[in-house]
Amino acid sequence: MSGNGRRTTRSRTKSATEADGDDPLRNTKPNPKLRKDRNRAQNSIRIFNANLKVMLGVSVFAFFVIFFLIRRLVNPVEEVRRPRVVTPFPAPKIMDLPQFQGEHRESLYWGTYRPHVYLGIRARTPRSLLAGLMWIGVKDGRYAMRHVCQDSDELSTYGWTHHNGRDFGHQILVDQDMTLATSFLKSKVDGSGYGGDWAVRIDVQSKQSERSEDMLRTAHIFFYMADEDGHALSLSRDNLDVHEGSLLALGSRMDVGGWQLHLKSMDDLEVHYSGFKTNHIHNLSELVQENFGAQARKYGRLQLSDTSDGSPNILVFQVSARIPFKTDIVFVSGTGLQSSGVEERVNSLTGTSLTGQLKEKQREFDTKFEKIFNLADKLDSESMIAGKAAIGNMLGGIGYFYGQSKISLPGNPNLGGLNNFISYWPAELYTAVPSRPFFPRGFLWDEGFHQLLIWRWDVHISLDIIGHWFDLMNIDGWIPREQILGAEARSKVPEEFIPQHPTNGNPPTLILALRDIVHSLKRNKFTSTESKEISSFLERAYVRLEAWFQWFNTTQSGKEMSSYYWHGRDVTTTRELNPKTLSSGLDDYPRASHPSEDERHLDLRCWMYLASDCMHSIAELLDKDTKPGKDYGATAKLLSDFQILNQMHLDNKYGAYFDFGNHTEKVRLHWKENMVGHNYATRELVREVLERPELRLVPHVGYISLFPFMGRIIPPESWILEKQLDLISNQSILWTDYGLRSLSKTSSLYMKRNTEHDPPYWRGPIWMNMNYMILSALHHYSKEDGPYRDKARAIYDDLRGNLIRNVVRNYHQTGFLWEQYDQRKGKGKGARVFTGWTALVVLMMAEAYGES
């Protein structure tokens, strides 16, 4: 706008000057009476010409003054349109570092980066070619399409048994009596385009060798290619007879050049196809079902229509065969070059050659797993299988997303049609995900726990992921806690849960991984190249880490010095028994009954101690000067001051730490009847407060009570440490045979619903991320000189054994890792296929904990 304004003003100035030059006196006859006045006028004209440059200079100066004033006048409107919350952090992006370019970037270009589908492949680019698998399942005598991971499909088990995060993965999916084994392999050879080639093997087997029903004897699987950019894909030929040629489809893109898709099999296959042109690729399941269903109703055949829309950007290939059968699908890039050697490359990624490469990759995975975690002498074979599935699912669940977060700006009347939401800038995110069917997207506090495992497996991938997260930081140092980027990700989330609130944080758990990496760097645990890259990463990331810390330190600070509280609790709720604290990550864990600015949240204080201590370590490593307000060592010392901690959060009678706030225990939910019209009554559960709250400690023993213990702030000789060990080991409080419950059985809110529709979440069940942190602290205190060393060791051994045993048992009984575990019988609960922090069981097996 400003540039166009300047050009317009200059053109108007020039026109006015030219008009002045056409003096009407030139066409008038001389008049003696006017000679004197004319001479005076001519003198004036000469003076004007002499001072033309001065006048132009004054005009330009005046223009800029006016322009500046106009900008000041409209600036409030511009700030409403582009508020700080959607302004990127003004520093070089971490992902622009040289270490994330070149070979590193190309080696990670293709991958199984679509975790929300059973098998999905894409490139790490905003508008990619997509590939994926569907199949027809049978349940209760009816056909059903399988594509997107969802619990309602009721697969007996699915997940990666092996995955190295880069170029290999093996997955088992059991759907009723049918078992699909999918293998993924990447290859980069001479002639390949950018990112290389890849192959998928699909092996379909049946539990029963003899089938009586025809619908169960034949399997129908679908493999598709789709172009997010909308480029047309070409079918190799109308009649797809795989015995006449392996080529299915071809196309061209700027990134990979010419490409081809081939299918090869030794079995007798029938292939059909359908082509679609649409921008809504996330609705592909519905498109295929509609086409497939129309054919079934019209002709009674279970096959696609063998037709295509004009210039389709999606091609779906149906492969039907008698069970068992096996097929290899190969994507080759760079096919436009004469020296591309397509046939040789296809042959090398199919048949016996592919079999040999997959076996070698699996051996490499097993060898690396043992080298890193050293479990052979510690665990039985069942635990090893579960451990490999845990790391495999974590790495196989890594996804790539691109889009714009939706940011909530409540009460802003100027946004009008945007419904008080504004979009973040377009951004990419490479991240692990907590759960493929339930949470197939990035969660900030989950990711810190994910990286505790991933950095030990592949520090390059870990730094790549952490760098992507920090590049999402805005100018204030805030990072949206849940990343719902792109149409595919949004399709899995109800609309009301998509907006992110810029006043709310999330535990800075990425610091956990950075702390471990820095500690290992100082102990020379990395190669020379890795050490240089880590140092370069930390140097580039440091300014963002500072901004992140300062955001927490200013926006989440409490009334008292060195106190903090999570923002975002609902002070007006009439339906919640205890207003949730979603930003803490612990959702319904009991806090002060009446949210207020007087609250002091113990967990956030300990997170800030962890963050300041880590920042101090990084600053020392990078030899950073201490600046006013940024003395992280002094902040860490203050937040770890044992006397101040005890004054603010310790109940001396119980030897337990608690939150502080405006609280009463006398709150309940009760049924209230509401009349609708004249004759109809409805009931709802509403909150009832029976006693005036007062400022006090919030007396609920649970995970939050143990945060000073997890942070290793308690001196090893203190009587308070013994009290912590007693709370942990007491079966009436936290101890179970399956792990530590999240809330004590003695709590008034133990296993209580928070609303009519919210069952207890962090009010009893066992969570692996907190148990890992507690186990890590026990391991620490078991090695510290002090009177409670042996007691800590005994509790550590028992707790570690209980946690591993229960997760492994559930995995082999159900085929899944679970979000949480029941505190009474140890049964898996919540989301299954929880490929997130439950995978920390591998670090428990390996006894790999961050050192202080």
C-alpha positions in Angstrom: 0.0 0.0 0.0 2.7 2.5 0.9 4.7 1.8 -2.2 1.7 2.5 -4.5 1.0 5.6 -2.5 4.4 7.1 -3.1 4.2 6.4 -6.9 0.8 8.1 -7.1 1.9 11.2 -5.2 5.0 11.6 -7.3 3.0 11.5 -10.6 0.6 14.1 -9.3 3.4 16.4 -8.3 4.9 16.2 -11.8 1.6 17.0 -13.5 1.1 20.1 -11.4 4.6 21.4 -12.3 4.0 20.9 -16.1 0.7 22.9 -15.8 2.4 25.8 -14.3 4.8 26.0 -17.2 1.9 26.7 -19.7 1.6 30.4 -18.6 -1.4 32.1 -20.3 0.6 35.4 -20.3 2.7 34.0 -23.2 -0.2 34.4 -25.5 -1.1 37.9 -24.5 0.0 41.1 -26.3 2.4 43.4 -24.5 0.7 46.1 -22.4 2.9 49.0 -21.2 0.8 49.6 -18.2 1.5 46.0 -17.1 5.2 46.0 -18.0 6.3 46.7 -14.5 4.0 44.0 -13.1 5.1 41.6 -15.8 8.8 42.3 -15.0 8.0 41.6 -11.4 6.2 38.4 -12.4 9.1 37.4 -14.7 11.5 38.0 -11.7 9.3 35.8 -9.6 9.4 33.1 -12.3 13.2 33.3 -12.4 13.3 33.1 -8.6 11.0 30.0 -8.8 13.2 28.4 -11.4 16.3 29.1 -9.3 14.8 27.5 -6.3 13.1 24.6 -8.0 15.4 22.0 -6.4 14.7 23.5 -3.0 10.9 23.4 -3.6 11.1 19.8 -4.8 13.1 18.9 -1.7 10.5 20.6 0.5 7.7 18.7 -1.3 9.4 15.3 -0.9 10.0 16.1 2.8 6.3 17.1 3.2 5.2 13.9 1.5 7.2 11.7 3.9 5.8 13.7 6.9 2.2 13.3 5.6 2.9 9.6 4.9 4.3 9.1 8.4 1.3 10.7 9.9 -1.1 8.6 7.8 0.7 5.5 8.9 0.4 6.5 12.5 -3.3 7.1 12.0 -3.9 3.7 10.4 -1.4 1.8 12.4 -3.9 0.6 15.1 -6.0 -1.0 12.3 -2.9 -2.7 10.8 -2.0 -4.0 14.2 -5.5 -5.5 14.5 -5.1 -7.1 11.1 -1.6 -8.4 11.8 -1.2 -8.7 15.6 2.1 -9.7 17.3 0.7 -13.2 17.9 1.0 -14.0 14.2 4.4 -12.3 13.7 7.3 -14.8 13.4 10.2 -14.5 15.7 12.7 -12.0 14.2 15.8 -14.2 14.0 17.3 -16.6 11.4 15.4 -19.9 11.2 17.1 -22.9 12.8 16.1 -25.1 9.8 18.1 -22.8 7.5 21.4 -24.1 9.1 23.7 -25.8 6.6 23.5 -29.0 8.6 19.8 -29.4 7.7 20.4 -28.8 4.0 22.1 -30.9 1.3 22.5 -34.6 2.0 20.6 -34.5 5.3 17.6 -32.9 3.8 17.5 -35.2 0.8 18.0 -38.3 2.9 14.8 -37.5 4.8 12.8 -36.3 1.8 10.5 -39.3 1.4 9.1 -41.2 4.4 6.0 -42.7 6.0 5.1 -39.2 7.1 1.3 -39.6 7.1 0.8 -41.2 10.5 -3.0 -40.9 10.5 -3.4 -43.5 7.8 -2.5 -47.2 8.0 0.3 -46.7 5.5 1.0 -43.3 4.0 4.0 -41.9 2.2 4.8 -38.3 1.3 7.8 -36.0 0.9 8.9 -33.3 3.3 7.6 -30.5 1.1 4.4 -28.4 1.5 2.7 -29.7 -1.7 3.8 -33.2 -2.2 3.0 -36.4 -4.1 1.1 -38.6 -1.7 0.9 -42.4 -1.7 -1.1 -44.7 0.5 -2.8 -48.0 1.1 -6.5 -48.9 1.6 -8.2 -52.3 1.7 -11.6 -53.9 2.1 -12.2 -55.4 5.5 -15.0 -57.8 6.5 -16.9 -57.5 9.8 -20.1 -59.2 10.7 -20.6 -60.2 7.1 -20.3 -56.7 5.7 -17.6 -55.0 3.8 -15.8 -51.9 5.2 -13.1 -49.6 3.8 -9.9 -49.3 5.8 -7.7 -46.3 5.2 -7.6 -43.8 8.1 -6.5 -45.2 11.5 -9.5 -45.4 13.7 -10.6 -47.4 16.6 -14.0 -48.2 15.1 -12.2 -50.5 12.5 -11.5 -52.8 15.4 -8.2 -54.1 14.1 -6.8 -56.7 16.4 -3.4 -55.0 16.2 -1.4 -52.7 14.0 1.8 -50.9 14.2 5.5 -50.8 13.2 7.5 -53.7 14.6 10.6 -52.1 13.1 11.3 -48.6 11.8 14.6 -46.8 11.6 13.2 -43.3 11.0 14.9 -42.9 7.7 14.7 -45.6 5.0 13.1 -48.8 6.4 10.0 -49.9 8.2 8.0 -53.1 8.7 4.4 -53.1 10.0 1.9 -55.7 10.9 -1.9 -55.1 10.6 -4.4 -57.8 11.7 -8.0 -57.2 10.5 -10.2 -60.0 11.7 -8.8 -63.2 10.0 -6.7 -61.2 7.5 -3.1 -60.1 8.2 -1.3 -57.5 6.1 2.4 -57.1 6.4 3.7 -53.8 4.9 7.3 -53.1 4.4 8.9 -49.8 3.3 12.3 -49.3 1.8 14.1 -46.3 0.3 17.0 -46.3 -2.2 19.2 -43.7 -3.7 21.3 -44.7 -6.7 22.8 -43.1 -9.8 20.0 -41.9 -12.0 17.5 -41.3 -9.2 15.8 -38.0 -8.9 15.9 -35.9 -5.7 15.1 -38.0 -2.7 15.7 -41.3 -4.5 13.3 -44.2 -5.1 11.1 -46.2 -2.7 9.3 -49.5 -2.6 6.4 -50.9 -0.7 5.8 -54.7 -0.2 2.3 -55.8 0.8 2.0 -59.4 2.0 -1.6 -60.6 2.6 -2.1 -63.7 4.6 -5.0 -65.4 6.4 -5.1 -67.1 9.8 -7.3 -69.9 8.2 -6.0 -72.0 5.4 -9.4 -73.1 4.3 -12.1 -70.6 3.6 -15.8 -71.4 3.1 -17.1 -68.0 2.2 -16.1 -66.4 -1.1 -16.0 -62.9 0.4 -13.2 -64.0 2.7 -11.2 -65.9 0.1 -10.3 -62.9 -2.1 -8.7 -59.8 -0.7 -9.1 -56.3 -2.3 -6.3 -53.8 -1.6 -5.9 -50.3 -3.1 -2.8 -48.3 -3.6 -3.0 -44.7 -4.7 -0.9 -41.7 -5.8 -2.1 -38.2 -5.4 -0.6 -34.8 -6.2 -1.4 -32.0 -3.7 -0.4 -29.4 -6.3 -3.2 -30.7 -8.6 -0.8 -31.8 -11.4 -2.3 -34.4 -13.7 -1.2 -38.0 -13.3 -1.0 -40.2 -16.3 -2.2 -43.8 -16.5 0.2 -46.1 -18.3 -2.6 -47.7 -20.4 -6.3 -48.3 -20.2 -6.0 -52.0 -19.8 -3.9 -52.7 -16.7 -2.7 -56.2 -17.2 0.4 -56.6 -14.9 1.6 -59.6 -16.9 2.1 -57.3 -20.0 4.0 -54.6 -18.1 4.7 -53.4 -14.6 4.1 -49.7 -15.2 0.9 -48.3 -13.6 1.3 -44.5 -13.7 3.7 -41.7 -14.4 4.1 -38.0 -14.1 6.5 -35.1 -13.6 7.2 -32.7 -10.8 9.7 -29.9 -10.2 11.2 -31.6 -7.1 11.8 -35.2 -8.3 11.6 -34.8 -12.1 9.9 -37.5 -14.1 8.5 -40.4 -12.0 6.9 -43.7 -12.5 4.9 -46.2 -10.4 5.4 -49.9 -11.0 3.7 -53.0 -9.7 5.2 -56.5 -9.7 4.1 -59.8 -8.3 4.6 -63.5 -8.8 0.9 -64.1 -8.0 -2.2 -64.0 -10.2 -3.5 -60.5 -9.7 -6.4 -58.6 -11.1 -5.9 -54.8 -11.3 -8.5 -52.1 -11.8 -8.3 -48.3 -11.4 -10.2 -45.1 -11.0 -9.0 -41.5 -11.5 -10.2 -38.4 -9.6 -9.6 -34.7 -9.9 -10.2 -32.9 -6.6 -8.5 -30.5 -4.2 -10.0 -32.4 -1.2 -7.5 -35.3 -1.0 -8.4 -35.8 2.7 -11.8 -37.1 1.4 -10.3 -39.8 -0.7 -11.8 -42.6 1.3 -15.3 -41.4 0.5 -14.5 -40.9 -3.2 -13.2 -44.5 -3.5 -16.2 -46.0 -1.5 -18.6 -44.1 -3.7 -17.0 -45.4 -6.9 -16.7 -48.9 -5.6 -20.2 -49.0 -4.2 -21.7 -47.7 -7.5 -20.0 -50.5 -9.4 -21.2 -53.1 -6.8 -24.8 -51.9 -7.0 -24.8 -51.6 -10.8 -22.9 -54.7 -11.9 -22.6 -56.7 -8.7 -18.8 -56.6 -9.0 -16.3 -55.6 -6.3 -14.1 -53.5 -8.5 -13.3 -49.9 -9.4 -14.9 -48.4 -12.5 -11.7 -48.4 -14.8 -12.6 -44.8 -15.6 -11.1 -41.4 -14.8 -11.9 -37.8 -14.5 -10.1 -35.5 -17.0 -6.6 -34.7 -15.9 -6.8 -36.5 -12.6 -4.5 -35.6 -9.7 -5.4 -38.9 -8.0 -5.1 -42.4 -9.3 -6.3 -45.4 -7.3 -5.3 -48.9 -8.2 -7.3 -51.9 -6.9 -5.4 -55.1 -6.6 -7.5 -58.2 -6.1 -6.2 -61.7 -5.5 -6.8 -65.0 -3.7 -5.2 -65.1 -0.3 -2.3 -65.5 0.3 -0.6 -63.2 -2.1 2.3 -60.7 -2.2 2.9 -57.6 -4.3 5.7 -55.1 -4.7 5.0 -51.5 -5.6 7.9 -49.3 -6.7 8.2 -45.5 -7.1 11.2 -44.4 -9.3 12.2 -40.8 -9.8 14.3 -38.9 -12.3 12.9 -41.0 -15.1 13.3 -38.3 -17.7 17.0 -38.8 -18.0 18.4 -41.2 -20.6 20.8 -42.7 -18.1 18.1 -43.2 -15.4 18.2 -47.0 -15.8 14.5 -47.4 -14.8 14.2 -51.2 -15.5 17.3 -52.0 -13.4 16.1 -49.8 -10.5 12.6 -51.4 -10.6 14.2 -54.9 -10.6 16.4 -54.0 -7.6 13.4 -53.0 -5.6 11.2 -56.0 -6.2 11.3 -59.7 -5.8 14.2 -61.5 -4.3 16.4 -58.4 -4.4 13.9 -56.5 -2.3 13.6 -59.5 0.1 17.3 -59.5 0.7 17.4 -55.7 1.3 14.5 -55.9 3.8 16.2 -58.7 5.7 19.5 -56.7 5.9 17.7 -53.6 7.1 16.0 -55.6 9.8 19.3 -57.0 10.9 20.7 -53.4 11.0 17.8 -52.3 13.1 18.2 -55.1 15.6 22.0 -54.5 15.8 21.5 -50.7 16.4 18.8 -51.4 19.0 21.1 -53.6 21.0 24.1 -51.2 20.6 22.1 -48.2 21.9 20.0 -49.8 24.6 22.1 -52.8 25.6 19.1 -54.9 26.7 20.2 -58.5 25.8 21.4 -59.3 29.3 18.7 -57.4 31.1 15.4 -58.6 29.7 13.6 -61.6 28.3 12.6 -62.0 24.6 9.0 -60.8 25.2 10.3 -57.5 26.6 12.7 -57.1 23.7 9.9 -57.5 21.2 7.8 -54.9 23.0 10.8 -52.6 23.2 11.5 -52.8 19.5 7.9 -52.1 18.7 7.9 -49.1 21.1 10.9 -47.4 19.3 9.6 -48.6 15.9 6.2 -47.1 16.5 7.7 -43.9 17.8 9.9 -43.5 14.7 7.2 -44.8 12.3 4.8 -42.2 13.7 6.9 -39.2 12.7 5.0 -37.0 10.3 5.4 -34.0 8.2 2.7 -31.3 8.2 2.2 -27.9 6.5 -0.4 -25.3 7.0 -1.6 -22.5 9.3 -2.6 -22.8 12.9 -5.8 -21.0 13.9 -5.3 -18.6 16.8 -8.1 -17.4 19.0 -8.4 -13.7 19.7 -11.4 -13.6 22.1 -13.4 -10.4 22.3 -11.8 -8.7 19.3 -14.7 -7.0 17.5 -12.5 -5.9 14.5 -12.0 -9.4 13.1 -15.6 -9.7 12.1 -16.0 -12.5 9.5 -13.0 -14.3 10.9 -15.1 -15.2 14.0 -12.4 -13.9 16.3 -9.8 -16.2 14.9 -6.7 -15.3 12.9 -4.3 -17.6 11.0 -0.7 -18.1 12.0 1.8 -17.8 9.2 2.1 -20.8 6.8 4.6 -23.2 8.4 6.0 -26.7 8.2 6.4 -29.1 11.1 8.4 -32.4 11.2 7.4 -34.1 14.4 6.5 -37.3 16.2 2.9 -37.8 17.2 1.4 -39.3 20.4 -1.2 -41.6 18.7 -1.9 -42.4 15.1 -5.7 -42.9 15.4 -6.4 -40.3 18.2 -3.7 -37.6 18.2 -1.9 -37.8 14.7 -0.4 -34.3 15.0 2.2 -32.4 17.0 1.7 -31.7 20.7 4.3 -29.5 22.3 4.7 -31.1 25.7 4.4 -34.6 24.4 7.3 -33.9 22.0 9.8 -33.2 24.7 9.2 -36.8 26.1 9.4 -38.2 22.5 12.8 -36.6 22.0 14.2 -38.3 25.1 14.0 -41.5 23.1 14.6 -40.2 19.6 17.9 -38.3 20.3 19.4 -41.5 21.6 18.5 -43.3 18.4 19.3 -40.6 15.9 20.4 -37.2 17.1 20.2 -35.7 13.6 16.5 -36.5 13.4 16.0 -35.2 16.9 17.6 -31.8 16.2 15.6 -31.6 13.0 12.4 -32.0 14.9 13.3 -29.7 17.7 14.4 -27.1 15.2 11.0 -27.2 13.4 9.2 -26.7 16.7 11.4 -23.6 17.7 10.9 -22.1 14.2 7.1 -22.0 15.1 7.9 -19.4 17.8 6.3 -16.0 17.4 7.8 -12.6 18.2 6.7 -12.8 21.8 8.4 -16.2 22.4 5.1 -18.2 22.3 4.7 -21.6 20.5 1.2 -22.9 19.9 0.9 -26.0 22.0 -1.1 -28.1 19.5 -0.2 -28.1 15.8 -3.2 -28.8 13.6 -1.7 -28.1 10.2 -3.3 -28.9 6.8 -6.6 -30.4 5.7 -5.7 -33.9 6.6 -4.8 -32.9 10.2 -7.9 -30.7 10.6 -10.1 -33.5 9.4 -9.3 -35.4 12.6 -10.2 -32.6 15.0 -13.6 -31.1 16.0 -13.8 -27.5 14.9 -14.2 -26.1 18.4 -10.9 -27.6 19.5 -8.8 -26.2 16.6 -8.1 -22.6 17.9 -5.0 -22.1 20.0 -5.0 -19.5 22.8 -1.9 -17.2 22.9 -2.1 -16.6 26.7 -1.7 -20.3 27.4 1.5 -22.2 27.6 2.5 -25.9 27.8 5.3 -27.5 29.9 8.7 -26.7 28.2 9.6 -30.4 27.9 11.9 -29.9 24.9 14.3 -28.7 27.6 14.4 -32.3 28.9 16.0 -33.5 25.6 18.3 -30.5 25.2 19.5 -30.9 28.8 20.4 -34.6 28.1 22.0 -33.7 24.8 24.1 -30.9 26.4 25.2 -33.2 29.2 26.2 -35.9 26.8 28.1 -33.3 24.7 30.1 -32.2 27.7 31.0 -35.8 28.3 32.1 -36.3 24.7 29.5 -38.9 23.9 29.1 -37.7 20.3 31.4 -37.9 17.2 33.3 -34.8 16.2 30.9 -34.0 13.4 27.9 -34.5 15.7 29.4 -32.3 18.4 30.0 -29.5 15.9 26.4 -29.8 14.6 24.9 -29.8 18.1 27.0 -26.7 19.0 25.9 -24.9 15.8 22.3 -25.8 16.6 22.5 -24.5 20.1 24.2 -21.3 18.9 21.4 -20.6 16.4 18.6 -21.7 18.8 19.9 -19.8 21.8 18.0 -16.5 21.1 14.8 -18.5 20.6 15.4 -20.4 23.9 15.9 -17.1 25.6 12.6 -15.7 24.2 10.8 -18.9 25.2 12.1 -18.7 28.7 11.2 -15.0 29.0 7.7 -15.7 27.7 7.1 -18.1 30.6 8.9 -15.9 33.1 6.7 -12.9 32.3 3.3 -14.2 31.2 3.0 -17.1 33.7 4.6 -15.4 36.8 2.6 -15.2 40.0 2.1 -12.5 42.6 4.9 -13.7 44.8 8.5 -13.7 43.7 9.6 -17.0 42.2 6.0 -18.1 41.9 4.2 -19.1 38.7 0.7 -20.3 37.7 -0.8 -21.7 34.5 -3.1 -19.3 32.7 -6.2 -20.5 31.0 -8.3 -21.9 33.8 -12.1 -21.1 33.6 -13.0 -18.8 36.5 -16.7 -18.7 35.5 -17.4 -22.5 35.1 -20.7 -23.8 36.6 -20.2 -27.4 35.4 -16.7 -28.4 36.3 -16.1 -30.0 39.7 -12.5 -28.5 39.6 -11.7 -26.2 36.7 -9.3 -27.9 34.3 -5.7 -26.7 33.8 -5.2 -27.9 30.2 -2.1 -25.8 29.6 -0.3 -27.8 32.3 -0.7 -31.0 30.4 -2.3 -32.6 33.4 -5.8 -31.5 32.4 -8.1 -32.4 35.3 -5.5 -32.9 38.1 -7.0 -31.2 41.1 -5.9 -27.5 41.6 -7.3 -24.7 43.7 -11.1 -24.9 43.6 -11.4 -21.2 42.6 -8.9 -20.1 40.0 -7.2 -16.7 40.7 -4.0 -14.7 40.3 -3.1 -15.8 43.8 -2.4 -19.3 42.7 1.1 -20.8 42.9 1.5 -23.9 40.7 4.2 -26.2 42.0 4.8 -28.1 38.7 5.3 -24.9 36.7 7.8 -23.6 39.3 9.8 -26.8 38.9 9.6 -26.6 35.1 11.0 -23.1 35.3 13.8 -24.4 37.5 14.6 -27.1 34.9 14.5 -24.5 32.1 16.7 -22.0 33.9 19.2 -24.6 34.8 19.4 -25.9 31.3 19.7 -22.4 29.9 22.6 -21.8 32.3 24.3 -25.0 31.1 23.9 -23.9 27.4 25.1 -20.4 28.2 28.3 -21.9 29.8 28.8 -24.2 26.9 28.5 -21.3 24.3 30.5 -18.9 26.6 27.6 -16.4 26.6 28.0 -13.3 28.7 25.6 -12.8 31.6 23.2 -10.0 31.0 20.8 -8.2 33.3 17.6 -10.1 33.6 19.2 -13.1 31.9 21.3 -14.6 34.7 20.0 -18.1 34.3 22.3 -19.5 36.9 21.0 -17.0 39.5 17.4 -17.9 38.5 18.1 -21.6 38.9 19.6 -21.0 42.3 16.6 -19.0 43.4 14.1 -21.6 42.2 16.1 -24.5 43.8 16.4 -22.6 47.1 15.1 -25.3 49.4 14.0 -22.9 52.2 12.0 -20.7 49.8 10.4 -23.8 48.2 9.4 -25.2 51.6 7.9 -21.8 52.7 5.8 -21.6 49.6 4.7 -25.2 49.0 5.5 -27.6 51.8 3.0 -29.0 54.3 5.2 -29.8 57.2 2.7 -32.1 58.8 2.6 -34.5 55.9 6.0 -33.8 54.5 4.3 -33.3 51.1 4.4 -30.5 48.5 1.2 -28.9 47.2 -0.1 -26.1 45.0 -1.3 -22.9 46.7 -4.5 -21.0 45.9 -8.0 -20.0 46.8 -9.5 -23.3 47.7 -12.2 -25.2 49.5 -12.7 -29.0 49.6 -16.5 -28.6 49.9 -17.4 -28.5 46.2 -19.6 -31.1 44.6 -21.6 -31.9 41.4 -25.3 -32.3 41.8 -28.2 -32.8 39.4 -30.3 -29.7 38.6 -33.6 -29.8 36.8 -34.4 -27.3 34.1 -37.9 -26.8 32.7 -38.1 -26.6 28.9 -41.4 -25.2 27.8 -44.4 -26.2 30.0 -44.2 -30.0 30.2 -40.6 -31.1 29.7 -37.8 -31.1 32.3 -34.1 -31.8 31.6 -31.3 -32.6 34.1 -27.7 -31.5 34.1 -24.8 -31.9 36.5 -23.8 -28.5 37.9 -21.1 -27.4 40.4 -22.2 -26.4 43.9 -19.8 -24.7 46.4 -20.8 -25.3 50.0 -18.1 -23.3 51.7 -16.3 -20.0 51.1 -12.8 -20.7 49.7 -9.7 -19.4 51.4 -6.0 -19.0 50.4 -4.3 -22.2 51.4 -2.3 -25.2 50.2 -4.3 -27.5 48.0 -4.2 -30.9 49.8 -4.1 -33.4 47.0 -1.2 -35.8 46.9 -0.2 -37.0 43.5 2.2 -36.4 40.6 2.4 -32.7 41.2 3.4 -33.3 44.8 6.5 -35.1 43.5 7.8 -32.4 41.2 10.5 -31.2 43.6 11.5 -34.8 44.0 11.6 -35.3 40.2 13.6 -32.1 39.8 16.1 -33.4 42.4 15.8 -30.2 44.4 15.4 -32.1 47.8 18.8 -32.6 49.5 19.7 -36.3 49.9 20.1 -36.0 53.6 16.7 -34.2 54.2 13.9 -35.8 56.2 11.6 -34.6 53.5 13.2 -37.0 51.0 12.2 -39.9 53.3 8.7 -38.5 53.3 8.6 -38.5 49.5 9.8 -42.1 49.4 7.0 -43.0 51.9 4.4 -41.3 49.8 5.7 -43.2 46.7 5.8 -46.6 48.3 2.5 -46.4 50.3 -0.2 -48.6 48.7 -2.9 -46.5 50.2 -1.5 -43.4 48.5 0.4 -43.8 45.2 1.9 -47.3 44.9 0.4 -50.1 42.8 1.8 -53.3 41.4 1.7 -51.6 37.9 3.2 -48.2 38.5 2.4 -45.1 40.5 -1.1 -43.8 40.2 -1.6 -40.1 39.3 -3.6 -39.1 42.4 -3.7 -40.5 45.9 -6.5 -42.8 47.0 -6.9 -40.4 49.9 -7.7 -37.5 47.7 -11.3 -36.2 47.8 -11.2 -36.1 44.0 -9.7 -39.6 43.4 -11.4 -41.1 40.4 -14.2 -38.4 40.4 -15.7 -37.2 37.2 -15.0 -33.6 36.5 -18.3 -33.0 34.5 -21.2 -35.1 33.4 -19.2 -36.0 30.3 -15.6 -36.0 31.6 -14.5 -39.2 33.3 -11.4 -39.0 35.5 -8.2 -38.6 33.4 -5.3 -37.6 35.7 -7.1 -38.6 38.9 -5.9 -42.1 39.4 -4.7 -43.8 36.2 -1.0 -44.6 35.7 0.9 -42.4 33.2 4.3 -43.5 31.8 5.8 -40.0 31.3 5.5 -39.1 35.0 6.6 -42.6 36.1 9.7 -42.2 34.0 10.6 -38.9 35.6 9.9 -40.4 39.1 12.0 -43.4 38.2 14.8 -41.2 37.0 14.8 -39.3 40.4 14.8 -42.6 42.3 17.8 -43.7 40.3 19.5 -40.4 41.1 18.9 -40.6 44.8 19.9 -44.3 44.9 23.4 -43.2 43.9 23.7 -40.1 46.2 25.3 -40.4 49.6 22.7 -40.1 52.3 20.6 -42.0 54.8 17.9 -42.9 52.3 20.1 -44.2 49.5 19.2 -47.9 50.0 15.5 -47.2 50.4 15.5 -45.3 47.1 17.3 -48.2 45.4 14.8 -50.8 46.7 11.8 -48.7 45.6 13.5 -48.0 42.2 14.0 -51.7 41.5 10.4 -52.6 42.4 8.9 -49.7 40.5 11.0 -50.3 37.4 10.1 -54.0 37.4 6.3 -53.3 37.8 6.2 -50.7 35.0 8.1 -52.8 32.4 6.2 -56.0 33.3 2.8 -54.3 32.9 3.5 -52.6 29.6 5.0 -55.7 28.1 2.1 -57.9 29.3 -0.5 -55.5 27.9 1.4 -55.3 24.6 1.4 -59.1 24.1 -2.2 -59.5 25.3 -3.7 -56.6 23.2 -1.1 -55.9 20.5 -0.8 -52.2 21.6 0.9 -49.7 23.7 -1.7 -47.6 25.7 -2.1 -44.0 26.7 -2.5 -44.9 30.4 -2.9 -47.9 32.6 -5.6 -48.8 35.1 -4.3 -48.5 38.7 -6.4 -51.4 39.9 -5.6 -54.2 37.4 -3.0 -52.6 35.2 -5.2 -52.9 32.1 -4.4 -50.5 29.2 -6.8 -47.5 29.0 -7.5 -44.4 26.9 -6.0 -44.2 23.4 -4.5 -47.4 22.1 -1.7 -47.3 19.5 -0.2 -44.7 21.8 3.1 -44.4 20.1 4.1 -41.4 22.2 5.6 -41.2 25.8 4.5 -44.8 26.7 7.5 -45.7 24.5 9.7 -44.4 27.3 9.4 -47.9 28.6 12.5 -48.6 26.4 14.5 -46.1 28.4 13.3 -47.8 31.6 14.5 -51.1 30.2 17.9 -49.6 29.3 18.0 -47.6 32.6 18.8 -44.5 30.6 18.0 -41.3 32.5 19.0 -37.7 32.2 21.8 -36.8 34.6 21.7 -33.6 36.8 
